[in-house]
Structure formats: C-alpha cells, structure tokens
Amino acid sequence: MKKLLRKLFAPILTVFEAGDESYSVKPLNRKILIVIGVLFLGLASVVAYLALDMEDAGFMIPVVVFCIVSLVTLVVGFLGTDRAVAKIWGNRQ
C-alpha cells in the first residue's frame, strides 16, 4: 500500500527527496511534521465551516492554502524518506 501511495504522491516527494547533500534528522521531527499537518487540516476545516455562510469566494483562499500545506506535510511525514523530512526542517550537517 505504501508503494502505491508513494507512486501517487511522487510529484510531491521527488521535490523533497532530491539531492545528495548530507542531512541529519531526529525521529521527533517526523512526528512533529505529522502533528503540524493535522493542525493545518483542522484549521482548514474550521475556516471552511465558518466561510460557508459568506457570499464572497475569497474566503476560500485560506482553506485552499491550509489544505495544500496540510497535504504536503502529511505526505512527507507519512510517506517521505528521512531526507525529505530533513529538507522540510532544513536540517543539514
């Protein structure tokens, strides 16, 4: 299943897994990345719920941005290699 999901999200993962420079990553970094993704998903849900009553479509811009950030962080957190996690955090030796 993980192999199929990695193929599906390959455009996102290749951006963060590219390169050959050295990196350092702590196990807690991946967990924090997943928590941040869940928080952004919750924030997007709350903003979407509150924006449903608004007639202006401009209120949906934060929802789209928060969903994209959530998607990227969750994909890298669950499916990405240690290099991808380190690249998000900017951890280089």
PDB file of N, CA, C and O in Angstrom, chain B, residues numbered from 101:
ATOM      1  N   MET B 101       0.821  -1.190   0.000  1.00  0.00           N
ATOM      2  CA  MET B 101       0.000   0.000   0.000  1.00  0.00           C
ATOM      3  C   MET B 101       0.873   1.266   0.000  1.00  0.00           C
ATOM      4  O   MET B 101       0.578   2.242  -0.690  1.00  0.00           O
ATOM      5  N   LYS B 102       1.946   1.221   0.787  1.00  0.00           N
ATOM      6  CA  LYS B 102       2.830   2.382   0.857  1.00  0.00           C
ATOM      7  C   LYS B 102       3.490   2.641  -0.489  1.00  0.00           C
ATOM      8  O   LYS B 102       3.701   3.791  -0.873  1.00  0.00           O
ATOM      9  N   LYS B 103       3.813   1.577  -1.198  1.00  0.00           N
ATOM     10  CA  LYS B 103       4.440   1.713  -2.508  1.00  0.00           C
ATOM     11  C   LYS B 103       3.500   2.401  -3.495  1.00  0.00           C
ATOM     12  O   LYS B 103       3.930   3.247  -4.279  1.00  0.00           O
ATOM     13  N   LEU B 104       2.228   2.042  -3.457  1.00  0.00           N
ATOM     14  CA  LEU B 104       1.228   2.647  -4.331  1.00  0.00           C
ATOM     15  C   LEU B 104       1.035   4.122  -3.991  1.00  0.00           C
ATOM     16  O   LEU B 104       0.944   4.963  -4.886  1.00  0.00           O
ATOM     17  N   LEU B 105       0.974   4.433  -2.705  1.00  0.00           N
ATOM     18  CA  LEU B 105       0.811   5.822  -2.291  1.00  0.00           C
ATOM     19  C   LEU B 105       2.038   6.657  -2.644  1.00  0.00           C
ATOM     20  O   LEU B 105       1.910   7.827  -3.003  1.00  0.00           O
ATOM     21  N   ARG B 106       3.223   6.063  -2.543  1.00  0.00           N
ATOM     22  CA  ARG B 106       4.441   6.791  -2.928  1.00  0.00           C
ATOM     23  C   ARG B 106       4.433   7.104  -4.426  1.00  0.00           C
ATOM     24  O   ARG B 106       4.905   8.165  -4.837  1.00  0.00           O
ATOM     25  N   LYS B 107       3.905   6.196  -5.241  1.00  0.00           N
ATOM     26  CA  LYS B 107       3.791   6.461  -6.677  1.00  0.00           C
ATOM     27  C   LYS B 107       2.773   7.567  -6.939  1.00  0.00           C
ATOM     28  O   LYS B 107       2.984   8.424  -7.797  1.00  0.00           O
ATOM     29  N   LEU B 108       1.675   7.540  -6.198  1.00  0.00           N
ATOM     30  CA  LEU B 108       0.616   8.535  -6.375  1.00  0.00           C
ATOM     31  C   LEU B 108       1.107   9.936  -6.012  1.00  0.00           C
ATOM     32  O   LEU B 108       0.788  10.906  -6.699  1.00  0.00           O
ATOM     33  N   PHE B 109       1.872  10.038  -4.945  1.00  0.00           N
ATOM     34  CA  PHE B 109       2.357  11.328  -4.475  1.00  0.00           C
ATOM     35  C   PHE B 109       3.807  11.585  -4.889  1.00  0.00           C
ATOM     36  O   PHE B 109       4.496  12.385  -4.256  1.00  0.00           O
ATOM     37  N   ALA B 110       4.267  10.929  -5.920  1.00  0.00           N
ATOM     38  CA  ALA B 110       5.643  11.094  -6.393  1.00  0.00           C
ATOM     39  C   ALA B 110       5.983  12.538  -6.765  1.00  0.00           C
ATOM     40  O   ALA B 110       7.105  12.968  -6.496  1.00  0.00           O
ATOM     41  N   PRO B 111       5.071  13.313  -7.373  1.00  0.00           N
ATOM     42  CA  PRO B 111       5.441  14.706  -7.681  1.00  0.00           C
ATOM     43  C   PRO B 111       5.796  15.531  -6.441  1.00  0.00           C
ATOM     44  O   PRO B 111       6.664  16.401  -6.507  1.00  0.00           O
ATOM     45  N   ILE B 112       5.147  15.269  -5.338  1.00  0.00           N
ATOM     46  CA  ILE B 112       5.461  15.986  -4.103  1.00  0.00           C
ATOM     47  C   ILE B 112       6.746  15.449  -3.497  1.00  0.00           C
ATOM     48  O   ILE B 112       7.606  16.218  -3.067  1.00  0.00           O
ATOM     49  N   LEU B 113       6.876  14.140  -3.462  1.00  0.00           N
ATOM     50  CA  LEU B 113       8.023  13.521  -2.792  1.00  0.00           C
ATOM     51  C   LEU B 113       9.336  13.768  -3.521  1.00  0.00           C
ATOM     52  O   LEU B 113      10.372  13.928  -2.875  1.00  0.00           O
ATOM     53  N   THR B 114       9.321  13.803  -4.843  1.00  0.00           N
ATOM     54  CA  THR B 114      10.569  13.992  -5.584  1.00  0.00           C
ATOM     55  C   THR B 114      11.179  15.366  -5.322  1.00  0.00           C
ATOM     56  O   THR B 114      12.400  15.520  -5.361  1.00  0.00           O
ATOM     57  N   VAL B 115      10.347  16.351  -5.057  1.00  0.00           N
ATOM     58  CA  VAL B 115      10.852  17.687  -4.759  1.00  0.00           C
ATOM     59  C   VAL B 115      11.675  17.668  -3.475  1.00  0.00           C
ATOM     60  O   VAL B 115      12.729  18.300  -3.400  1.00  0.00           O
ATOM     61  N   PHE B 116      11.198  16.949  -2.471  1.00  0.00           N
ATOM     62  CA  PHE B 116      11.859  16.957  -1.176  1.00  0.00           C
ATOM     63  C   PHE B 116      12.917  15.868  -1.032  1.00  0.00           C
ATOM     64  O   PHE B 116      13.779  15.973  -0.159  1.00  0.00           O
ATOM     65  N   GLU B 117      12.878  14.841  -1.849  1.00  0.00           N
ATOM     66  CA  GLU B 117      13.846  13.753  -1.737  1.00  0.00           C
ATOM     67  C   GLU B 117      15.030  13.923  -2.674  1.00  0.00           C
ATOM     68  O   GLU B 117      15.961  13.118  -2.642  1.00  0.00           O
ATOM     69  N   ALA B 118      15.011  14.946  -3.499  1.00  0.00           N
ATOM     70  CA  ALA B 118      16.100  15.161  -4.452  1.00  0.00           C
ATOM     71  C   ALA B 118      17.341  15.692  -3.729  1.00  0.00           C
ATOM     72  O   ALA B 118      17.243  16.342  -2.689  1.00  0.00           O
ATOM     73  N   GLY B 119      18.490  15.402  -4.296  1.00  0.00           N
ATOM     74  CA  GLY B 119      19.749  15.908  -3.750  1.00  0.00           C
ATOM     75  C   GLY B 119      20.599  14.805  -3.166  1.00  0.00           C
ATOM     76  O   GLY B 119      20.136  13.691  -2.923  1.00  0.00           O
ATOM     77  N   ASP B 120      21.848  15.143  -2.949  1.00  0.00           N
ATOM     78  CA  ASP B 120      22.759  14.155  -2.382  1.00  0.00           C
ATOM     79  C   ASP B 120      23.598  14.741  -1.247  1.00  0.00           C
ATOM     80  O   ASP B 120      24.572  14.125  -0.815  1.00  0.00           O
ATOM     81  N   GLU B 121      23.227  15.921  -0.765  1.00  0.00           N
ATOM     82  CA  GLU B 121      23.960  16.508   0.354  1.00  0.00           C
ATOM     83  C   GLU B 121      23.644  15.751   1.637  1.00  0.00           C
ATOM     84  O   GLU B 121      22.640  15.045   1.731  1.00  0.00           O
ATOM     85  N   SER B 122      24.514  15.913   2.614  1.00  0.00           N
ATOM     86  CA  SER B 122      24.306  15.211   3.880  1.00  0.00           C
ATOM     87  C   SER B 122      23.172  15.870   4.656  1.00  0.00           C
ATOM     88  O   SER B 122      22.870  17.047   4.458  1.00  0.00           O
ATOM     89  N   TYR B 123      22.558  15.105   5.528  1.00  0.00           N
ATOM     90  CA  TYR B 123      21.433  15.606   6.310  1.00  0.00           C
ATOM     91  C   TYR B 123      21.414  14.905   7.648  1.00  0.00           C
ATOM     92  O   TYR B 123      22.013  13.845   7.824  1.00  0.00           O
ATOM     93  N   SER B 124      20.723  15.509   8.577  1.00  0.00           N
ATOM     94  CA  SER B 124      20.511  14.862   9.869  1.00  0.00           C
ATOM     95  C   SER B 124      19.048  15.052  10.246  1.00  0.00           C
ATOM     96  O   SER B 124      18.481  16.132  10.082  1.00  0.00           O
ATOM     97  N   VAL B 125      18.461  13.998  10.747  1.00  0.00           N
ATOM     98  CA  VAL B 125      17.052  14.047  11.119  1.00  0.00           C
ATOM     99  C   VAL B 125      16.867  13.306  12.435  1.00  0.00           C
ATOM    100  O   VAL B 125      17.490  12.272  12.677  1.00  0.00           O
ATOM    101  N   LYS B 126      16.014  13.847  13.267  1.00  0.00           N
ATOM    102  CA  LYS B 126      15.684  13.206  14.533  1.00  0.00           C
ATOM    103  C   LYS B 126      14.306  12.551  14.382  1.00  0.00           C
ATOM    104  O   LYS B 126      13.476  13.052  13.624  1.00  0.00           O
ATOM    105  N   PRO B 127      14.047  11.453  15.079  1.00  0.00           N
ATOM    106  CA  PRO B 127      12.735  10.797  14.965  1.00  0.00           C
ATOM    107  C   PRO B 127      11.588  11.714  15.363  1.00  0.00           C
ATOM    108  O   PRO B 127      10.477  11.570  14.852  1.00  0.00           O
ATOM    109  N   LEU B 128      11.838  12.641  16.255  1.00  0.00           N
ATOM    110  CA  LEU B 128      10.790  13.558  16.686  1.00  0.00           C
ATOM    111  C   LEU B 128      10.385  14.520  15.569  1.00  0.00           C
ATOM    112  O   LEU B 128       9.252  15.002  15.557  1.00  0.00           O
ATOM    113  N   ASN B 129      11.287  14.808  14.635  1.00  0.00           N
ATOM    114  CA  ASN B 129      10.972  15.719  13.538  1.00  0.00           C
ATOM    115  C   ASN B 129       9.807  15.202  12.695  1.00  0.00           C
ATOM    116  O   ASN B 129       8.931  15.973  12.303  1.00  0.00           O
ATOM    117  N   ARG B 130       9.798  13.911  12.422  1.00  0.00           N
ATOM    118  CA  ARG B 130       8.717  13.321  11.629  1.00  0.00           C
ATOM    119  C   ARG B 130       7.391  13.413  12.379  1.00  0.00           C
ATOM    120  O   ARG B 130       6.358  13.718  11.782  1.00  0.00           O
ATOM    121  N   LYS B 131       7.419  13.152  13.672  1.00  0.00           N
ATOM    122  CA  LYS B 131       6.187  13.208  14.466  1.00  0.00           C
ATOM    123  C   LYS B 131       5.641  14.630  14.535  1.00  0.00           C
ATOM    124  O   LYS B 131       4.433  14.843  14.432  1.00  0.00           O
ATOM    125  N   ILE B 132       6.524  15.588  14.707  1.00  0.00           N
ATOM    126  CA  ILE B 132       6.092  16.989  14.749  1.00  0.00           C
ATOM    127  C   ILE B 132       5.520  17.402  13.401  1.00  0.00           C
ATOM    128  O   ILE B 132       4.541  18.147  13.352  1.00  0.00           O
ATOM    129  N   LEU B 133       6.108  16.937  12.312  1.00  0.00           N
ATOM    130  CA  LEU B 133       5.619  17.242  10.981  1.00  0.00           C
ATOM    131  C   LEU B 133       4.202  16.710  10.787  1.00  0.00           C
ATOM    132  O   LEU B 133       3.361  17.388  10.197  1.00  0.00           O
ATOM    133  N   ILE B 134       3.938  15.514  11.274  1.00  0.00           N
ATOM    134  CA  ILE B 134       2.602  14.935  11.169  1.00  0.00           C
ATOM    135  C   ILE B 134       1.605  15.727  12.021  1.00  0.00           C
ATOM    136  O   ILE B 134       0.476  15.966  11.592  1.00  0.00           O
ATOM    137  N   VAL B 135       2.016  16.130  13.217  1.00  0.00           N
ATOM    138  CA  VAL B 135       1.132  16.926  14.076  1.00  0.00           C
ATOM    139  C   VAL B 135       0.815  18.270  13.423  1.00  0.00           C
ATOM    140  O   VAL B 135      -0.326  18.729  13.478  1.00  0.00           O
ATOM    141  N   ILE B 136       1.808  18.900  12.809  1.00  0.00           N
ATOM    142  CA  ILE B 136       1.578  20.168  12.113  1.00  0.00           C
ATOM    143  C   ILE B 136       0.592  19.973  10.962  1.00  0.00           C
ATOM    144  O   ILE B 136      -0.279  20.814  10.737  1.00  0.00           O
ATOM    145  N   GLY B 137       0.728  18.867  10.235  1.00  0.00           N
ATOM    146  CA  GLY B 137      -0.200  18.576   9.150  1.00  0.00           C
ATOM    147  C   GLY B 137      -1.627  18.408   9.636  1.00  0.00           C
ATOM    148  O   GLY B 137      -2.566  18.898   9.008  1.00  0.00           O
ATOM    149  N   VAL B 138      -1.790  17.713  10.755  1.00  0.00           N
ATOM    150  CA  VAL B 138      -3.129  17.530  11.321  1.00  0.00           C
ATOM    151  C   VAL B 138      -3.688  18.870  11.796  1.00  0.00           C
ATOM    152  O   VAL B 138      -4.873  19.146  11.604  1.00  0.00           O
ATOM    153  N   LEU B 139      -2.853  19.700  12.410  1.00  0.00           N
ATOM    154  CA  LEU B 139      -3.310  21.014  12.857  1.00  0.00           C
ATOM    155  C   LEU B 139      -3.744  21.895  11.683  1.00  0.00           C
ATOM    156  O   LEU B 139      -4.766  22.575  11.770  1.00  0.00           O
ATOM    157  N   PHE B 140      -2.988  21.890  10.599  1.00  0.00           N
ATOM    158  CA  PHE B 140      -3.380  22.661   9.432  1.00  0.00           C
ATOM    159  C   PHE B 140      -4.664  22.111   8.802  1.00  0.00           C
ATOM    160  O   PHE B 140      -5.481  22.883   8.299  1.00  0.00           O
ATOM    161  N   LEU B 141      -4.847  20.809   8.824  1.00  0.00           N
ATOM    162  CA  LEU B 141      -6.084  20.228   8.304  1.00  0.00           C
ATOM    163  C   LEU B 141      -7.273  20.651   9.159  1.00  0.00           C
ATOM    164  O   LEU B 141      -8.343  20.962   8.635  1.00  0.00           O
ATOM    165  N   GLY B 142      -7.083  20.660  10.474  1.00  0.00           N
ATOM    166  CA  GLY B 142      -8.142  21.138  11.364  1.00  0.00           C
ATOM    167  C   GLY B 142      -8.440  22.604  11.152  1.00  0.00           C
ATOM    168  O   GLY B 142      -9.602  23.010  11.144  1.00  0.00           O
ATOM    169  N   LEU B 143      -7.397  23.406  10.980  1.00  0.00           N
ATOM    170  CA  LEU B 143      -7.578  24.825  10.725  1.00  0.00           C
ATOM    171  C   LEU B 143      -8.324  25.053   9.415  1.00  0.00           C
ATOM    172  O   LEU B 143      -9.200  25.915   9.341  1.00  0.00           O
ATOM    173  N   ALA B 144      -7.985  24.292   8.388  1.00  0.00           N
ATOM    174  CA  ALA B 144      -8.682  24.408   7.107  1.00  0.00           C
ATOM    175  C   ALA B 144     -10.149  24.033   7.255  1.00  0.00           C
ATOM    176  O   ALA B 144     -11.015  24.659   6.645  1.00  0.00           O
ATOM    177  N   SER B 145     -10.428  23.025   8.053  1.00  0.00           N
ATOM    178  CA  SER B 145     -11.817  22.610   8.265  1.00  0.00           C
ATOM    179  C   SER B 145     -12.617  23.681   8.990  1.00  0.00           C
ATOM    180  O   SER B 145     -13.762  23.957   8.632  1.00  0.00           O
ATOM    181  N   VAL B 146     -12.019  24.282  10.006  1.00  0.00           N
ATOM    182  CA  VAL B 146     -12.712  25.332  10.759  1.00  0.00           C
ATOM    183  C   VAL B 146     -12.963  26.546   9.872  1.00  0.00           C
ATOM    184  O   VAL B 146     -14.063  27.098   9.882  1.00  0.00           O
ATOM    185  N   VAL B 147     -11.971  26.964   9.112  1.00  0.00           N
ATOM    186  CA  VAL B 147     -12.138  28.117   8.234  1.00  0.00           C
ATOM    187  C   VAL B 147     -13.174  27.819   7.159  1.00  0.00           C
ATOM    188  O   VAL B 147     -13.972  28.692   6.817  1.00  0.00           O
ATOM    189  N   ALA B 148     -13.176  26.600   6.621  1.00  0.00           N
ATOM    190  CA  ALA B 148     -14.172  26.234   5.606  1.00  0.00           C
ATOM    191  C   ALA B 148     -15.571  26.260   6.204  1.00  0.00           C
ATOM    192  O   ALA B 148     -16.507  26.735   5.561  1.00  0.00           O
ATOM    193  N   TYR B 149     -15.726  25.765   7.408  1.00  0.00           N
ATOM    194  CA  TYR B 149     -17.037  25.776   8.072  1.00  0.00           C
ATOM    195  C   TYR B 149     -17.519  27.208   8.310  1.00  0.00           C
ATOM    196  O   TYR B 149     -18.689  27.518   8.086  1.00  0.00           O
ATOM    197  N   LEU B 150     -16.626  28.068   8.758  1.00  0.00           N
ATOM    198  CA  LEU B 150     -17.008  29.449   9.021  1.00  0.00           C
ATOM    199  C   LEU B 150     -17.232  30.242   7.734  1.00  0.00           C
ATOM    200  O   LEU B 150     -17.999  31.205   7.736  1.00  0.00           O
ATOM    201  N   ALA B 151     -16.583  29.860   6.645  1.00  0.00           N
ATOM    202  CA  ALA B 151     -16.708  30.585   5.385  1.00  0.00           C
ATOM    203  C   ALA B 151     -17.897  30.130   4.562  1.00  0.00           C
ATOM    204  O   ALA B 151     -18.198  30.740   3.536  1.00  0.00           O
ATOM    205  N   LEU B 152     -18.580  29.078   4.982  1.00  0.00           N
ATOM    206  CA  LEU B 152     -19.720  28.594   4.202  1.00  0.00           C
ATOM    207  C   LEU B 152     -20.840  29.622   4.112  1.00  0.00           C
ATOM    208  O   LEU B 152     -21.531  29.691   3.095  1.00  0.00           O
ATOM    209  N   ASP B 153     -21.027  30.412   5.145  1.00  0.00           N
ATOM    210  CA  ASP B 153     -22.095  31.398   5.145  1.00  0.00           C
ATOM    211  C   ASP B 153     -21.737  32.665   4.379  1.00  0.00           C
ATOM    212  O   ASP B 153     -22.619  33.467   4.071  1.00  0.00           O
ATOM    213  N   MET B 154     -20.482  32.856   4.074  1.00  0.00           N
ATOM    214  CA  MET B 154     -20.046  34.050   3.361  1.00  0.00           C
ATOM    215  C   MET B 154     -20.379  33.910   1.879  1.00  0.00           C
ATOM    216  O   MET B 154     -20.301  32.824   1.305  1.00  0.00           O
ATOM    217  N   GLU B 155     -20.746  35.023   1.286  1.00  0.00           N
ATOM    218  CA  GLU B 155     -21.100  35.001  -0.132  1.00  0.00           C
ATOM    219  C   GLU B 155     -19.897  35.227  -1.034  1.00  0.00           C
ATOM    220  O   GLU B 155     -19.940  34.914  -2.224  1.00  0.00           O
ATOM    221  N   ASP B 156     -18.820  35.771  -0.469  1.00  0.00           N
ATOM    222  CA  ASP B 156     -17.624  36.050  -1.243  1.00  0.00           C
ATOM    223  C   ASP B 156     -16.746  34.799  -1.303  1.00  0.00           C
ATOM    224  O   ASP B 156     -16.470  34.177  -0.277  1.00  0.00           O
ATOM    225  N   ALA B 157     -16.314  34.440  -2.505  1.00  0.00           N
ATOM    226  CA  ALA B 157     -15.491  33.238  -2.677  1.00  0.00           C
ATOM    227  C   ALA B 157     -14.060  33.453  -2.189  1.00  0.00           C
ATOM    228  O   ALA B 157     -13.311  32.485  -2.057  1.00  0.00           O
ATOM    229  N   GLY B 158     -13.668  34.679  -1.920  1.00  0.00           N
ATOM    230  CA  GLY B 158     -12.322  34.973  -1.459  1.00  0.00           C
ATOM    231  C   GLY B 158     -12.017  34.375  -0.102  1.00  0.00           C
ATOM    232  O   GLY B 158     -10.850  34.244   0.268  1.00  0.00           O
ATOM    233  N   PHE B 159     -13.038  34.014   0.639  1.00  0.00           N
ATOM    234  CA  PHE B 159     -12.823  33.399   1.943  1.00  0.00           C
ATOM    235  C   PHE B 159     -12.318  31.964   1.808  1.00  0.00           C
ATOM    236  O   PHE B 159     -11.865  31.376   2.790  1.00  0.00           O
ATOM    237  N   MET B 160     -12.388  31.406   0.625  1.00  0.00           N
ATOM    238  CA  MET B 160     -11.924  30.042   0.420  1.00  0.00           C
ATOM    239  C   MET B 160     -10.421  29.967   0.129  1.00  0.00           C
ATOM    240  O   MET B 160      -9.850  28.877   0.116  1.00  0.00           O
ATOM    241  N   ILE B 161      -9.785  31.100  -0.100  1.00  0.00           N
ATOM    242  CA  ILE B 161      -8.341  31.106  -0.368  1.00  0.00           C
ATOM    243  C   ILE B 161      -7.550  30.536   0.814  1.00  0.00           C
ATOM    244  O   ILE B 161      -6.663  29.711   0.597  1.00  0.00           O
ATOM    245  N   PRO B 162      -7.838  30.943   2.055  1.00  0.00           N
ATOM    246  CA  PRO B 162      -7.107  30.329   3.173  1.00  0.00           C
ATOM    247  C   PRO B 162      -7.367  28.830   3.293  1.00  0.00           C
ATOM    248  O   PRO B 162      -6.481  28.079   3.700  1.00  0.00           O
ATOM    249  N   VAL B 163      -8.558  28.398   2.945  1.00  0.00           N
ATOM    250  CA  VAL B 163      -8.870  26.968   3.019  1.00  0.00           C
ATOM    251  C   VAL B 163      -7.988  26.198   2.053  1.00  0.00           C
ATOM    252  O   VAL B 163      -7.445  25.151   2.406  1.00  0.00           O
ATOM    253  N   VAL B 164      -7.840  26.702   0.848  1.00  0.00           N
ATOM    254  CA  VAL B 164      -7.014  26.029  -0.156  1.00  0.00           C
ATOM    255  C   VAL B 164      -5.548  26.019   0.287  1.00  0.00           C
ATOM    256  O   VAL B 164      -4.870  24.999   0.166  1.00  0.00           O
ATOM    257  N   VAL B 165      -5.063  27.145   0.794  1.00  0.00           N
ATOM    258  CA  VAL B 165      -3.668  27.225   1.228  1.00  0.00           C
ATOM    259  C   VAL B 165      -3.412  26.270   2.398  1.00  0.00           C
ATOM    260  O   VAL B 165      -2.422  25.537   2.395  1.00  0.00           O
ATOM    261  N   PHE B 166      -4.300  26.276   3.395  1.00  0.00           N
ATOM    262  CA  PHE B 166      -4.123  25.386   4.540  1.00  0.00           C
ATOM    263  C   PHE B 166      -4.219  23.923   4.131  1.00  0.00           C
ATOM    264  O   PHE B 166      -3.500  23.086   4.676  1.00  0.00           O
ATOM    265  N   CYS B 167      -5.091  23.599   3.186  1.00  0.00           N
ATOM    266  CA  CYS B 167      -5.202  22.208   2.711  1.00  0.00           C
ATOM    267  C   CYS B 167      -3.935  21.772   1.978  1.00  0.00           C
ATOM    268  O   CYS B 167      -3.484  20.638   2.142  1.00  0.00           O
ATOM    269  N   ILE B 168      -3.365  22.656   1.177  1.00  0.00           N
ATOM    270  CA  ILE B 168      -2.135  22.315   0.457  1.00  0.00           C
ATOM    271  C   ILE B 168      -0.984  22.092   1.432  1.00  0.00           C
ATOM    272  O   ILE B 168      -0.230  21.128   1.298  1.00  0.00           O
ATOM    273  N   VAL B 169      -0.850  22.982   2.415  1.00  0.00           N
ATOM    274  CA  VAL B 169       0.208  22.826   3.421  1.00  0.00           C
ATOM    275  C   VAL B 169       0.005  21.527   4.190  1.00  0.00           C
ATOM    276  O   VAL B 169       0.962  20.801   4.456  1.00  0.00           O
ATOM    277  N   SER B 170      -1.229  21.239   4.543  1.00  0.00           N
ATOM    278  CA  SER B 170      -1.539  20.008   5.265  1.00  0.00           C
ATOM    279  C   SER B 170      -1.214  18.782   4.424  1.00  0.00           C
ATOM    280  O   SER B 170      -0.630  17.822   4.928  1.00  0.00           O
ATOM    281  N   LEU B 171      -1.580  18.804   3.161  1.00  0.00           N
ATOM    282  CA  LEU B 171      -1.313  17.675   2.276  1.00  0.00           C
ATOM    283  C   LEU B 171       0.188  17.420   2.164  1.00  0.00           C
ATOM    284  O   LEU B 171       0.637  16.280   2.279  1.00  0.00           O
ATOM    285  N   VAL B 172       0.953  18.467   1.943  1.00  0.00           N
ATOM    286  CA  VAL B 172       2.405  18.308   1.779  1.00  0.00           C
ATOM    287  C   VAL B 172       3.038  17.770   3.061  1.00  0.00           C
ATOM    288  O   VAL B 172       3.842  16.839   3.015  1.00  0.00           O
ATOM    289  N   THR B 173       2.680  18.351   4.196  1.00  0.00           N
ATOM    290  CA  THR B 173       3.307  17.903   5.439  1.00  0.00           C
ATOM    291  C   THR B 173       2.897  16.484   5.804  1.00  0.00           C
ATOM    292  O   THR B 173       3.720  15.722   6.311  1.00  0.00           O
ATOM    293  N   LEU B 174       1.647  16.111   5.560  1.00  0.00           N
ATOM    294  CA  LEU B 174       1.220  14.753   5.878  1.00  0.00           C
ATOM    295  C   LEU B 174       1.838  13.726   4.929  1.00  0.00           C
ATOM    296  O   LEU B 174       2.224  12.637   5.353  1.00  0.00           O
ATOM    297  N   VAL B 175       1.929  14.075   3.651  1.00  0.00           N
ATOM    298  CA  VAL B 175       2.542  13.146   2.688  1.00  0.00           C
ATOM    299  C   VAL B 175       4.011  12.930   3.028  1.00  0.00           C
ATOM    300  O   VAL B 175       4.481  11.792   3.049  1.00  0.00           O
ATOM    301  N   VAL B 176       4.735  14.005   3.293  1.00  0.00           N
ATOM    302  CA  VAL B 176       6.151  13.862   3.626  1.00  0.00           C
ATOM    303  C   VAL B 176       6.306  13.177   4.980  1.00  0.00           C
ATOM    304  O   VAL B 176       7.216  12.369   5.164  1.00  0.00           O
ATOM    305  N   GLY B 177       5.437  13.489   5.918  1.00  0.00           N
ATOM    306  CA  GLY B 177       5.529  12.884   7.245  1.00  0.00           C
ATOM    307  C   GLY B 177       5.269  11.389   7.240  1.00  0.00           C
ATOM    308  O   GLY B 177       5.957  10.638   7.932  1.00  0.00           O
ATOM    309  N   PHE B 178       4.285  10.947   6.471  1.00  0.00           N
ATOM    310  CA  PHE B 178       3.940   9.523   6.464  1.00  0.00           C
ATOM    311  C   PHE B 178       4.702   8.722   5.408  1.00  0.00           C
ATOM    312  O   PHE B 178       5.074   7.574   5.654  1.00  0.00           O
ATOM    313  N   LEU B 179       4.937   9.314   4.239  1.00  0.00           N
ATOM    314  CA  LEU B 179       5.494   8.545   3.126  1.00  0.00           C
ATOM    315  C   LEU B 179       6.927   8.917   2.759  1.00  0.00           C
ATOM    316  O   LEU B 179       7.615   8.141   2.094  1.00  0.00           O
ATOM    317  N   GLY B 180       7.379  10.084   3.180  1.00  0.00           N
ATOM    318  CA  GLY B 180       8.689  10.576   2.763  1.00  0.00           C
ATOM    319  C   GLY B 180       9.845   9.879   3.462  1.00  0.00           C
ATOM    320  O   GLY B 180       9.690   9.296   4.535  1.00  0.00           O
ATOM    321  N   THR B 181      10.996   9.954   2.829  1.00  0.00           N
ATOM    322  CA  THR B 181      12.215   9.418   3.419  1.00  0.00           C
ATOM    323  C   THR B 181      12.736  10.397   4.467  1.00  0.00           C
ATOM    324  O   THR B 181      12.202  11.493   4.638  1.00  0.00           O
ATOM    325  N   ASP B 182      13.777   9.982   5.155  1.00  0.00           N
ATOM    326  CA  ASP B 182      14.395  10.861   6.141  1.00  0.00           C
ATOM    327  C   ASP B 182      14.964  12.112   5.472  1.00  0.00           C
ATOM    328  O   ASP B 182      14.962  13.188   6.071  1.00  0.00           O
ATOM    329  N   ARG B 183      15.445  11.980   4.248  1.00  0.00           N
ATOM    330  CA  ARG B 183      15.968  13.133   3.510  1.00  0.00           C
ATOM    331  C   ARG B 183      14.870  14.161   3.276  1.00  0.00           C
ATOM    332  O   ARG B 183      15.117  15.360   3.403  1.00  0.00           O
ATOM    333  N   ALA B 184      13.662  13.716   2.937  1.00  0.00           N
ATOM    334  CA  ALA B 184      12.548  14.642   2.699  1.00  0.00           C
ATOM    335  C   ALA B 184      12.168  15.371   3.984  1.00  0.00           C
ATOM    336  O   ALA B 184      11.899  16.572   3.970  1.00  0.00           O
ATOM    337  N   VAL B 185      12.147  14.644   5.080  1.00  0.00           N
ATOM    338  CA  VAL B 185      11.810  15.261   6.370  1.00  0.00           C
ATOM    339  C   VAL B 185      12.884  16.285   6.742  1.00  0.00           C
ATOM    340  O   VAL B 185      12.567  17.382   7.201  1.00  0.00           O
ATOM    341  N   ALA B 186      14.143  15.927   6.546  1.00  0.00           N
ATOM    342  CA  ALA B 186      15.229  16.838   6.865  1.00  0.00           C
ATOM    343  C   ALA B 186      15.198  18.073   5.969  1.00  0.00           C
ATOM    344  O   ALA B 186      15.538  19.171   6.411  1.00  0.00           O
ATOM    345  N   LYS B 187      14.793  17.897   4.716  1.00  0.00           N
ATOM    346  CA  LYS B 187      14.737  19.033   3.802  1.00  0.00           C
ATOM    347  C   LYS B 187      13.643  20.011   4.213  1.00  0.00           C
ATOM    348  O   LYS B 187      13.828  21.222   4.087  1.00  0.00           O
ATOM    349  N   ILE B 188      12.519  19.519   4.696  1.00  0.00           N
ATOM    350  CA  ILE B 188      11.468  20.411   5.175  1.00  0.00           C
ATOM    351  C   ILE B 188      11.959  21.181   6.391  1.00  0.00           C
ATOM    352  O   ILE B 188      11.733  22.386   6.497  1.00  0.00           O
ATOM    353  N   TRP B 189      12.626  20.499   7.303  1.00  0.00           N
ATOM    354  CA  TRP B 189      13.110  21.145   8.509  1.00  0.00           C
ATOM    355  C   TRP B 189      14.363  21.973   8.260  1.00  0.00           C
ATOM    356  O   TRP B 189      14.720  22.812   9.087  1.00  0.00           O
ATOM    357  N   GLY B 190      15.028  21.752   7.144  1.00  0.00           N
ATOM    358  CA  GLY B 190      16.269  22.474   6.870  1.00  0.00           C
ATOM    359  C   GLY B 190      17.442  21.946   7.664  1.00  0.00           C
ATOM    360  O   GLY B 190      18.381  22.690   7.948  1.00  0.00           O
ATOM    361  N   ASN B 191      17.406  20.680   8.025  1.00  0.00           N
ATOM    362  CA  ASN B 191      18.475  20.076   8.825  1.00  0.00           C
ATOM    363  C   ASN B 191      19.567  19.534   7.911  1.00  0.00           C
ATOM    364  O   ASN B 191      19.397  18.510   7.249  1.00  0.00           O
ATOM    365  N   ARG B 192      20.663  20.225   7.890  1.00  0.00           N
ATOM    366  CA  ARG B 192      21.821  19.755   7.147  1.00  0.00           C
ATOM    367  C   ARG B 192      23.012  19.743   8.070  1.00  0.00           C
ATOM    368  O   ARG B 192      23.098  20.558   8.988  1.00  0.00           O
ATOM    369  N   GLN B 193      23.918  18.844   7.844  1.00  0.00           N
ATOM    370  CA  GLN B 193      25.092  18.744   8.724  1.00  0.00           C
ATOM    371  C   GLN B 193      26.137  19.746   8.333  1.00  0.00           C
ATOM    372  O   GLN B 193      27.195  19.811   8.960  1.00  0.00           O
TER     373      GLN B 193
END
